[in-house]
Amino acid sequence: MSEKKSLFRFDGVDAALTRVLLVVIGIGLVVLGLVLPAIGAFSRPFLGVSLPGNHVESGDPDVDVTEVFARFEAGAGLRLASLLPGLVVVAVGLCVVWCVYGLVADFAAPFVERSLTRLRLLGWVLLFGPLVYMVVEGFVTAALMRAAFDDDGLFYLGSGVAMVFVGIGLVVTLVAEAYARGVKLEGDVEGLI
């Protein structure tokens, strides 16, 4: 008796293509998040920083300043510091890619402890990674502002877009806890058979 092939299995070409796509995403993260910014930071004689317009007063009441861009000379330390937010994005992104790659590899037997560990790690990384990024970006932006505009700020809070990923991380963490019940149930069922 031959087993009927299911259309919903994820173990053929679709799984292989997903793995290749995840590897390409990982390489792209490193190139776009670290390599190209490092080349840009150290190949140009000046660094650039933009300041939101609400920090700048215009002499003309009809002119609304939305953003000011400044170029300034910077030492190696400030150039390296400008790469730190990208480094955080790459670290979080590679951890997410690694977790998803492992989950895809374990798709045939999903309710195993290894998949649960990866799912929990994915949730925690998505929960705290964006918060670390926002803190690092705030201090780096403040350092760049001090160098460019003689500003005395210690921390600048950028956009809250990263908070979306915190919400996603919270949902993934909750799903992982529900998934833990499935792993426990799978163990109980195996003990009965």
C-alpha positions in Angstrom: 0.0 0.0 0.0 1.6 3.3 -1.1 1.3 6.4 1.0 -0.6 9.2 -0.7 1.5 12.3 -1.2 0.1 15.4 0.5 0.2 18.8 -1.1 0.7 20.4 2.2 4.1 18.8 3.0 7.0 21.2 3.3 10.0 18.9 2.6 10.7 19.2 -1.1 11.6 22.0 -3.5 9.7 24.6 -1.4 11.7 23.9 1.7 15.0 24.0 -0.3 14.0 27.3 -1.9 13.1 28.7 1.5 16.5 27.7 2.9 18.3 29.3 -0.1 16.2 32.5 0.4 17.2 32.6 4.1 20.9 32.3 3.2 20.6 35.1 0.6 18.8 37.3 3.3 21.6 36.6 5.8 24.3 37.5 3.3 22.3 40.6 2.3 22.0 41.7 5.9 25.8 41.6 6.4 26.5 43.3 3.1 23.9 46.1 3.4 24.1 46.5 7.2 27.9 46.4 7.7 30.1 46.2 4.6 28.6 49.0 2.5 28.1 51.4 5.5 31.7 50.7 6.6 33.0 51.4 3.1 31.0 54.6 3.1 32.1 55.7 6.5 35.8 55.3 5.9 36.1 56.2 2.2 34.6 59.7 2.4 36.4 62.5 4.1 33.2 63.7 5.9 30.4 62.0 7.9 26.9 63.3 7.5 24.0 63.6 9.9 20.5 64.9 9.6 18.7 66.9 12.2 14.9 67.0 12.4 13.5 70.4 11.5 11.9 71.0 14.8 15.4 71.7 16.2 16.1 74.5 13.8 14.4 78.0 13.7 13.9 79.7 10.3 14.2 83.4 10.1 11.3 83.5 7.6 7.9 82.6 9.0 6.8 81.2 5.6 9.6 78.7 5.5 9.0 75.4 7.3 12.3 73.5 7.9 11.7 69.8 7.9 15.3 68.5 8.0 18.8 69.9 8.1 21.7 67.8 6.9 25.3 68.5 8.0 28.7 67.2 6.9 31.5 67.2 9.3 35.0 65.8 9.8 35.0 62.9 12.2 37.7 60.7 13.7 37.9 56.9 13.5 36.0 56.5 16.8 33.0 58.4 15.7 33.1 56.6 12.3 33.1 53.3 14.1 30.3 54.4 16.4 28.2 55.3 13.4 28.3 51.7 12.4 26.9 50.4 15.7 23.2 50.6 14.9 23.8 48.6 11.7 25.7 46.0 13.7 22.7 45.6 16.1 20.4 45.2 13.1 22.7 42.6 11.5 23.0 40.6 14.8 19.3 40.6 15.4 18.6 39.8 11.7 21.1 36.9 11.6 19.6 35.4 14.8 16.1 35.6 13.3 17.4 34.0 10.0 19.1 31.2 12.0 16.0 30.5 14.1 13.7 30.4 11.0 16.2 28.3 9.1 16.2 25.8 12.0 12.4 25.8 12.2 12.2 25.1 8.4 14.6 22.2 8.9 12.5 20.7 11.6 9.2 21.2 9.8 8.7 17.4 9.3 8.5 16.8 13.1 7.4 20.2 14.4 6.6 19.4 18.1 10.1 18.8 19.3 12.0 20.5 22.1 14.6 21.9 19.6 11.9 23.8 17.6 10.4 25.1 20.8 13.8 26.5 21.9 14.2 28.2 18.5 10.7 29.6 18.6 11.3 31.0 22.1 14.6 32.5 21.1 13.0 34.1 18.0 10.4 35.7 20.2 12.9 37.0 22.7 15.2 38.4 20.0 12.3 40.1 18.3 11.1 41.4 21.7 14.4 42.9 23.0 16.5 43.4 19.8 14.5 46.5 18.6 14.8 48.0 22.1 18.6 47.5 22.1 18.6 49.1 18.6 16.7 52.1 19.8 19.0 52.7 22.7 22.2 52.3 20.6 20.8 54.5 17.9 19.8 57.1 20.4 23.3 57.4 21.9 25.1 57.3 18.5 22.8 60.0 17.1 23.5 62.1 20.1 27.3 61.7 19.6 26.9 62.6 15.9 24.7 65.7 16.8 27.4 66.9 19.3 30.0 66.6 16.6 28.0 68.2 13.9 25.9 70.9 15.6 27.6 71.4 19.0 24.5 70.0 20.5 24.6 69.0 24.2 22.0 66.2 24.1 22.9 62.8 25.6 20.2 60.7 23.9 17.9 61.2 20.9 14.9 59.0 20.4 14.3 58.3 16.7 11.2 56.9 15.2 9.2 54.3 17.0 9.0 52.0 14.0 11.1 49.4 15.8 8.3 49.1 18.4 6.3 47.1 15.7 8.9 44.4 16.0 8.6 44.4 19.8 4.9 43.7 19.3 5.7 40.9 16.8 8.2 39.5 19.4 5.5 39.5 22.1 3.1 37.6 19.8 5.8 35.0 18.8 6.7 34.6 22.5 3.1 33.9 23.3 2.8 31.4 20.4 5.9 29.7 21.7 4.3 29.2 25.0 1.2 27.7 23.3 3.6 25.6 21.2 5.2 24.3 24.5 1.8 22.7 25.3 1.9 20.9 22.0 5.4 19.6 22.7 4.3 18.4 26.1 1.2 16.8 24.6 3.3 15.1 21.9 5.5 13.6 24.6 2.4 12.4 26.5 1.0 10.8 23.4 4.2 9.0 22.6 4.2 7.6 26.1 0.8 6.1 25.5 1.6 4.4 22.2 
